[in-house]
Amino acid sequence: MDMLRKVTDYQHKESALKWEGTFGEYLKLLEKKPWVAQSAHARIYNMIQDAGVETVNGKKYYQFFKERLFGLEEPLEKLVEEYFHPAARRLDVKKRILLLMGPVSGGKSTLVTMLKRGLEAYTRTERGAVYAIKGCPMHEDPLHLIPEALREDFFQEYGIRIEGNLSPLNMMKLEKEYNGQIDQVPVERVFFSEDKRVGIGTFSPSDPKSQDIADLTGSLDFSTIAEFGSESDPRAYRFDGELNKANRGMMEFQEMLKCDEKFLWHLLSLTQEGNFKAGRFALISADEMIVAHTNETEYRSFIANKKNEALHSRMIIMKVPYNLKVSEEEKIYEKLISESDVSDVHIAPHTLRTAAVFTILTRLKEPNRKDIDLIKKMKLYDGDSVEGLGDADLEELHKEFPDEGMSGVDPRYVINRISSTIIRKEMESINALDVLRSLKEGLGQHASISKDLKEHYLTCISLARKEFDEMAKKEVQKAFVYSYEESAKTLMDNYLDNVEAYCHKTKLRDPLTGEEMTPDERLMRSIEEQIGISENAKKAFREEILIRISAFARKGKRFDYQSHSRLKEAIQKKLFSDLKDVVKITTSSKTPDEQQLKKMNEVIARLIDEYGYNTVSANDLLRYVGSLLNR
């Protein structure tokens, strides 16, 4: 009953949004809300902007795309700023077809779907409201009623430019039903809906022999010709083609370059002049954003055909490559799994990340620099710090291969293999090794993967396995550390006391005996060597640590082991190396004694409570790490 009440409330809200009035009343509404007369491109741009824009390090992040598209910040910024923004300002870009080009499952269709669903919701808001001549099958802009000769005066008074001419049907209605009195023409608020074919059109190519151009432009209603007496009477024509219905909004051409040529030529006039030809009528005005998507192979074939030159010049090509960030790829898998019926299956920590590591490695191109391998490149792309490399190196890598991300393993393949693992294992828990095994098995079943590509993908699986091995060892070793944070803090404080004494050339005082001691060089080096600090570099590293502490103190902040990424790594590795033998013995013992068993149970409890494992995955992890340490 609660759901029925919600449905009723929703219907009441929908009814409250409706508006009807005369054209004269619509003009009064325009005086208060001039944004109502925005163009199709402007409406889409404002929809994206109104959702919120966050700028981080000079890059724009659009909240509109946040929940569905991951790792595509740069292509999306280019799309919004180089296409939608200038098109919204009525620059020549609005006269171009937007062609999204990218690999399969790269996000093209998702992007278009988001724009569609976004427009449906946006036209139900005050900022996105759309008004049309009542009863018009094309939801025509009421401002088309203003005669051409008076449009400059209208602009001077309202600040709104009018583009397009009154359609044949509304021209006839104006003369016959309203005696030319435009102020009496009824106007209504409309709400975009793909299902109801209002403001959103979709065209998908099918058999060229059976598909009719009427699918785009409408057709004659032969049952009414006898009534109206002529095929050129607009009342005898169905203005129900996709181009008609997409007026005021957006039109999607699925697999556009697979369309027969006769369908594509209609777009020449529509994009350049804002009108198209239908039936025995003058050109029909339409204000709509045309978006299409294709893959790189089809696009290359299309531009190679000289007959397509006119259409090609009317396109804006936007590349939509695969995501190249591991953390963002992981979010894609999390989203897809959360939408499935197996969302209750426990997926052990690092499982999806390991799958993402494999996927990203297949998409990256081997760097030309010998000091950077694929793993380092992958980590740089994901925003991780890599010793000896910085922002300049990252920028250089991005420029090295402009087409990077246009090939590699697609998310569908990976999520299919993860799904196969979940279903086939028939257990409540899966881990990274299960998924890597499934990914490897799937390569042999994939018909489009060549022998050379398969070898490369197997190498990527090996690299992903090594990355997981390191993550697994760290996870277990952290869980073995009793009061890990306290242990790390104690070790760091001890290290910093010695560093300060070393740099200032002073002595330390033993807290128990009170006697003076020289700085413990052995302790400092045992920590610094964990991150490869050489004997020659130790002095500079220690001085840099002291400078960082002073900087924190000036800002009134407290310096801890989390404040310096390299020092944090060194402290962790030192703690882990000290515990390695304990972990090794405890996890590998076939007949653990009472003390070892107690320690194992403590570690399992910590893995479950603090790290997100369940009983099965925690035990699997311990056994696996034990085997790694015994190799």
N, C-alpha and C positions, 0 to 999 in steps of 0.2 A: 504493500500500500504506500510505503514511503516513496518508492520509485514512481508510482503513478502520480503522486503529488508533485514530484520533481518535474515530471513530464508536463503536467498542467501548468506549473510555474513557468517552465521554459516557453510553452505556447503563449502564455499571457505576455511574456517579455517580447516575444517575436511580434505579437499583435500591436504592442505599444510602439514598436519602431516604425510601423507603417505610416505613410503620409500620402495624402492626395489633395490636390488643389488645382487651380487654373494656372496658366502660364504667367498671368499677372501676379498671382500670389508667389509663384516660384521666383520671379524677379525680386520681390521684396525679401524673400529668404536669402537670395544671392547677396543683397546689400549687407546682410548681417554675417553671412558665411560664404565669402568669395571662393574659398578653397573647394567648395562643392563642384565647381566647374573645372577641376583639374583634369588633365589628359590621362590616358591609360598608363603611359610611362611614368608620369609624375605620381600617380596613385601608387604604383608598385614601389617607386623610390621612397615615397613618404611612409609607406607601410614598413619598409625595412628600417628607416631612420627612427620612426616612432617606437619601434621595439627596443631601441637603445643601442648605443655604440660606445665601446670602451677602447681607449687608445693606450697601448702598453709598448714602451720602447719604440714609439713611432709607428707601430702596426695597429691597424683597426680590427677590432673584434665585434662582429655584429651579433647581437643577442638573438635576432630573428632566426639565425641558422644554428644556434648553439646546441640544441638538444638532438639534432639529427645528423649534422655534418661535422666530421672531425678531421683536423689536420689540414684543412683547405683554406686557412686564413688568407694566404696570399692570392690564390685564384679568386676568392670571394671578394676581397678588397678591390681587385682589378675589375671584376664584373660590376660592382656597384659604382666605383668611381670613374671607370672609363666607358661604361655603357649606360646604366640607369640614370646616373646623375646628369650627364650632358643631354640625354634624351628627355629627361624631365624638364630641362631648361629650353626645350624645343630646338636644340641644335640638330644638325644634319644626321647625327647618329640615330635619331629616332626613326629615320627612314631606312634602317638596315634590319635585316633578319639576324637575330641572335642565334648563332650556331655553337652549341656546346660540343666540344670534341674531346674524347678521352677514351681510355680503355674500358672494357666491360666491368660492370659493378664498381665503377669509380665514383658514383654519386650523381651522375647527370640526371637520371630519372627522379632520384630523391629530391634534387634541387628544384626541378620543375614542379613536382608534386607539392613541395613546401610552398612555392609561390601560389599555386592554385588554392590550397587549403588556407593559406594566409589571406588571400583576397576574399575568400568566402567569409572569413571572420572579420576582416577589416571593413567590408562594406556594411557590416552591422554596427560599426562604431560611428561616432559623430564626425571624426576626421576623415573617414573613408566612405561617407554616404554618397550614393549614386542616385540621381534622378533621371527619369526618362519620360518620353511622351507615352501616355497611358495606352496600353493595348498594342504597342508597336512590337512586332516580332523581333526587331533588331535592337530594341531598347534604346532608341535613338536619343541623342542629346537634344533637349528642348531648345537650346540656343540656335539650332539650325533653322528655327522659325524666323529668326531675325533676317530681314532681307540683306543681300550682299551690299547694297548701296549704303546701308546704315550701320555697318559693322565697325567702321572706324569711329563713328560717333559713340557706339556702344563701348568701345575700348576706352575712349576718353572719359566716359562717365563711370564705368565699372572696373576698368583696369584689367579686363579679361579679353583675350583674343579668341575669336571664333574660327574654327577650321572645319570645313566640310559643308556639304549641301544637303538640303532636305531630301529624303528618299522619295521615290515615286509614289509609294503608298501613302505616306503622310502628306505629300503635296496634293494628292487627290482628295484626301479627307479634309484638308484645310479648306479647299475650294468648295466641296460638295456638302460637307457636314457642318462647317463653321463659318461659311460665307466669307472666308478670308480673314476673319477676326482672330488673330493669333492669341490675343489675351484670354480667349475662351477655351483654347485647346487644353484638355486635361493633362496634368503631369502627376506622376506617382514615383514614390521611392522604390527602387528595385534592389534585390539582394543577390549577389552572384552565387551561382550554384552549378557545378559541373553536372550533377545528376539531373537538374531541371533545365539544363542548357541555357543558363542566363550568364552572360559575360565571360564564359569560359568554354572554349572549343577544343576538341581533340580530334586529330585526323591520323589514322593509321593506314599505311598502304596495304592493299590486298591484291588479288588477282587483277592485273591490268585489263584483262578482257571483260571482267564483270563489273569492275568499279566504275562508277559514273562521276562525271565532273559535278553533277548535281549534289554530290556529297559535300562539296565545298560551297557552291553558290546558290543552292536552292533549285526548284524546278517548277514547271507548270502544273497547275491543278486542273487536269483535263475535265474533271466533273463539273467545273464552274465556267468553262469557256462558253457553253451554250447560254448560260445565265447572263454573262457579262459581254458576250459577243465578240471578243477579240483576245488574241494571245498577248497583246501588248497592254492589256488592262492590268494594272498591278494587283487588283483584287483577285485575279485568276492565277496568281503566282504564289508559290510557297517560299517565303523568305526564311527557309529553315536549314540552309547549309551551315557548315561549321564556321565559315567566315562571317555569315550573318549573325549567328548566335554568339560569337566571340567578341562582337562589337562592344566597345567601352572597357574591355578587359584584356585577356590574353588568349592566344591561339597556340596550341602545341602541335607540332608536326613530329610524330614519332617516326624514327628511322627515315627522315626526310629524303635522304639521298637515294633511297630505294624506290621513291615515287616515280611514276611515269612522268615524262616531260610535260605533258599537257596540264598536269596538276601544278607543276612548278611555275609555268609561265604566268599564271594568274597572280603570282606573288610579285612580279616585276612592277606592275602598276600599283598594287596595294602598298608596297614598301616605299616607292618613290613618290607617288602622288596621293596616297591615302585613299584610294578608291579601287573598285574592281568591276568587271563587266558581268552582268547576269541577265539572261533572257533578252527580250527586245526593249531594254530600257537604257537610259543614259547611264553613265558611270555612277556606281553607288558608293557613297562615302563610308569609310569604316575607320575607327580609331582603336587600334588594338596592337599589342605587343606580340610579335611572332617569334616563337622560340622553337628551335629544332635541336636534335642531338644525333650524333653519329660517332663512329669510331675512326681511327686514323687511316686505316686501309681504304675504307669507302670514300673518305674525304680526298685522299690522293688520287683515286680513280676519277672522282668527280671533277677535280680541277684540271686533270689531264685531258678531259674532253673539251675541245674548243667551243662546242655548241653551248657550253654552260658559262661562258665568260661573262655574259650580261648579268646572270644571277649571282655569280661569284662576287662581282664588284659590289653587290648590294648586301653582302654578308659581313657581320662582325664575328670573327672566330675567337672563341674563348676556350682555352685549354682547361680541362678538368682532369688533372693527373691523379694518380693514387696518392693517398696520404703517405708521408715518409717519416712519421714520428711514431715510435713504439708506443708511447703512453696514449696517443690518440687512437691508434689501431686497437689497443686493448679496450677502449671505450666503445668502439664499433661492435666488438664481439659481446661485450656486456649488454649493450642495447638489444642486439639480435636475440640473445639468449633470454633476456628478461621478457621479451615479447612472445616467447614460445611456451609450450606446455611442460617443458622440462626445467623450468626456472627454479624448481624446488630441489634439483639435484645439486649436491655439494661439489663445488669445483675448488680444489685445493689452491691456496695462494700461489702465485707465480705461474699458474697453468696457462691462463690467457696471455700473460705477458710473454711467456716462452713461445707460444704460437705466434704472437705479434713480432717477436724478434726474428723468427724464421721468415715471416711474410715480408717485413721491411728489408731484410738482407737480399731477398730475391729481386727487389725493386731498385736497389742501389747499384750504381756503376762503380767499378773498381777505380779508386783514385789514381792519378798519374804519379802523385808524390809517394816516394818509398817509405816515408816516415808515418804515413797514415794508411791503416788497413781498413777493411769494411766495418769491423767492430768499432773502431775509434770514430769512423765517419758516422755510423749509426748513432753513437752516443752524443756526438756533437750536434747532430740534427735534432736530437730529442732534448737538447738543452742541458745535458750533463757536462760537468767539467772534466776535461781530459788534460793530463799533465803536458805542459809544453805547447798547448794549442789554445787559441782564443778566438775572438769574434772575427778577426781578419782572416784567419784560416777557414772559418765557417763560410764567410762571404766568398772566398776563393773557390771553395768546394761547390757552392751553389752555382757559380758562374761557369764551372768547368763543363757541365753537361746540362744545357738548357732543356733538353727533352727528358730529363730524369723523372721517373714516376709514371711514364707512359707505357711501361711494360712491367712484367712480374706477376706474382700470384695474386689473384683477386680475393676479396673477403668472402665471397660466396663459397669458393673451394674450401677455405679454412673452416668456415662455420659448418659446412657440410660434413667435414671430417670430424669436427668436434661433436656434432650431432650423432654421427655414426658411432663414435666412442661411447657416448652416453647411452644410446639405445642398445648397442651390442654388449656392453659390459654388464648391463642390468644390475648396477649397483648404485648405492646412494652417494658415491664419491668417485671422482676421476682426478687424475693428477697430470702434471706436465709430461711425464714419460708415456702415459697412455695416449696423449694427443700427438706427441712426436712420432710414436709408432704408427698411429693412424695416418698421419700426414705422409709418412714414408710409403706405406702400403698403397695409398691413393695415387701416388705418382705413376705406378704401373698400370692403373686403370684409366688414366687420363690420355685419351687418344691424341690430343693436340700438342702434347709435350714431346719434343724431339729428344733423341738420345743425348745430345750435348747439353740441352737444357735440363734434362733429368739429372745428369752428373752434377751440374751447377747447383740444382735444388738440393741434392743429397749433401753437398758440401755445406749448404746453408743450414740444413737440419743438424749436421755435426757441430757447426758453430753455435747454433741455438742450444744444443745439448750442453756444450761447454759453459755457456753463460748460465744455464740453469744449475749446473753442478756448483758453480761458485755461489749462486744465490742460496742454494740448498745448504751448503756448508756454513755460510754465514748465519742463516736462520737457526740452524741447530746449535751452533756455537754461541749465538746470542742467548738462546733459551737456556743453555747450560750455565751461563754466568748468573750467579746468585746476586740479586740487587744490582743489575747491570749498570744502571745509571750512576749508582754510588761508586761502584768499582771504577768506572771510567773517570768520574770526577776526582777520585782520590789519586789515580794514576796521573791525570793531567796536572793537578795541583803540585804534585811532587816534581813532575817534569818542568813546570813553569818556575818553581823555586830554584831549581838547578840552572835553568836557562838564564834567569835574572842574575844569579851569582856569577855565572860564566861571562855574561856580557859586561857586567859592571866590575868584573875582576875582584869579587869579594868572596868571603867564606860563608858557608852555611853553619847554623848552630843546631846540634843534635837536641831534639825536644826533651829527651830523657836525661842525658848526661850533661848537657849544656856545653859540651866541648865543640870547638870549631872543626868544620870538615870542608875539604875541597869539593867543588861540584862533581857529581857522580857522572863522569863521562860515559861510563859503560851503560848506565840507565838511559841517558839521552840518545846515545847512538842506537840502542836496541829499539827505540821507538822510531827514530828518524829513518833507519834502514828499512822499515816496513813500507815506506813510500819512495824508496830509491834515492834518498838524500845522500849524496856522496860526501866523502871526507872534506873535499875542497869547498863544497857548497853548504856545509853545516853552519858556519858562522853567519852567512847571509840569511839563512832560513831562521835561525834563532833571533837575529836582530829584527827580522820582518815580523816575527811573532810579538816581540816587545812593542814595536811600533803600532801593531794592531790593538794591543791591550790599551796603550795610551790613547788611541783614537776613541775606543769605546768609553774609557774613563771620562774624556772631555765631553762626550755626549750624555753622560750620566747613565750609561748602560753597563750591564754586568757581562764580562767576558766569560764564556764557558766553553766546553769542548765542542759544542755544536756551532760556535761562532766562526770557526775556521775549518773549511771543508777538508783541507789536506791534513790538518792536525787531527780532526775527527777520525779520518780514515786510518791514520797512523795509530791512534789510541785503540781503535777497534781491532785492528790487525794484531797489535801487541797482545791484547787480552785474549784474542782467539788463539794465537800461537802458543800462549802459555797453557791454554786449556786443551789443545789438540790431542795430547796423549790420553787425557781423561775421557774425552769424547770417544776416542778410538776404542779404548778398552771397554767402556760401558756399552756402546752400541753393537760391538761385534762379539761380545761374550755369548756363547751358546747356553751356558748355565750360569747366569749372573747370580752373584751372592746377594744377601739381603740388602747390603748397602748400595750395591749397584742397581738393584731393582727399585729401591726407594728413589734413587737419583733419576732413573728412567721415568718413573711415574710423575716426579716433579716436573721434568722436562716436558712430558706429554701434556700435563695440566697447563703448563705455561704456553705451549704451542696452541692449545685450544682456547685458553682465556685471553691471551694477548695478541696472538698472530693470525687468528681466523681459521685454524684447522679444526677438523672433527677427529674423533678417535681413530678412524680408519686411516685418514690421510696423514695424521701425525705419526702413527706407527710405521706407515709406508716410508715416510720421510726419514725417520731415524734409521730404519734398516738400510735404505739407499745410501745415506751419508756414511754409515758404518762401513759399507762395502767400498765406498770411494776412498776413505781414509786408510783402508787396509791394502789398497792396490800398490 
